[in-house]
Amino acid sequence: MAKKPIKRRNALGRGLGALLEDSPAKEKKELDISEAASEAGSMSEIALAEIEVNPFQPRTHFDQEALSELSESIKVQGIIQPITVRKLSKGKYQLISGERRFQASKLAGLERIPAYIRTADDQQMLEMALIENIQRENLNSIEIALSYQRLLTECDLKQEQLGDRVGKNRTTVNNYLRLLKLPPDIQAALRDKKISMGHARAIINIENVDLQLDIFKKIISQDLSVRKVEQLVREAMAPKKPKQEKEKESDGGKEIAKLQSQLASHFGTRVQVKSDGKKGEIKIPFVSVEDLNRILDILEV
């Protein structure tokens, strides 16, 4: 009786990929993926030593006194709100949000901290970290503006999407973004709380940088209120006329000039009003699409 031919397992014919399917490395990779998936969305106690800080952290300065106070609170009350991390590998995590709690916990001498574990790629990490900080941390105006700018450029968001993400309307978002057009000296003063957001919003309506800096110096040296700064800005933006023409200006012309000044203050740009007593025109210039959108928002168009 003829023997049946022995079927040989043609390993070479299966290819390198087939051989690797049974490899220990593949089994370990599948185990790591399964383990990461099972942890995602859960809350665990994680060793502080296993957590690295978030490279996308938008906050550039932490008040040391406030950090010490939080540390003392943690010693007494513990961590009330867990931090959020993503798992990089076994025993290694990266902070998404909660760096103040993380740093204060280290100051308090804790070894472990409660944390939510999430899965995220780098862009998601950046977006989550920025939005988390904007919504929950006491960022200064410049840090918020920079965070908005990063969300627009690095996360490829449009202003409408950004507004939805952070729960702000487009006008508010645009007001923060305009702060980044101010000279560095004024931005630094706003960051260091030497001037307020109201001061900055008034100054930014002036296009001339030298005039912006001149008014800024007066704010610092004379401790001017926001209302006084707004008045200086209105005066600076009012159209200048020769003395002879001012003397000949009729009452109607004075009303037009007053209206022109009020509209310039309202729209944050120079406005031209022309009238012959019966008809006329109002011109509102804009310098960019963003500036046009800002004006349209004011007009509620």
Secondary structure as UniProt FT lines:
FT   HELIX           11..21
FT   HELIX           24..39
FT   TURN            40..41
FT   STRAND          43..47
FT   HELIX           48..50
FT   STRAND          51..52
FT   TURN            55..56
FT   HELIX           64..77
FT   STRAND          83..89
FT   TURN            90..91
FT   STRAND          92..97
FT   HELIX           99..107
FT   TURN            108..109
FT   STRAND          112..118
FT   HELIX           122..136
FT   HELIX           141..153
FT   HELIX           159..166
FT   HELIX           170..178
FT   HELIX           179..181
FT   HELIX           184..191
FT   TURN            192..193
FT   HELIX           197..203
FT   TURN            204..205
FT   HELIX           209..222
FT   HELIX           226..237
FT   HELIX           243..248
FT   HELIX           251..267
FT   STRAND          272..275
FT   STRAND          280..283
FT   HELIX           289..299
//
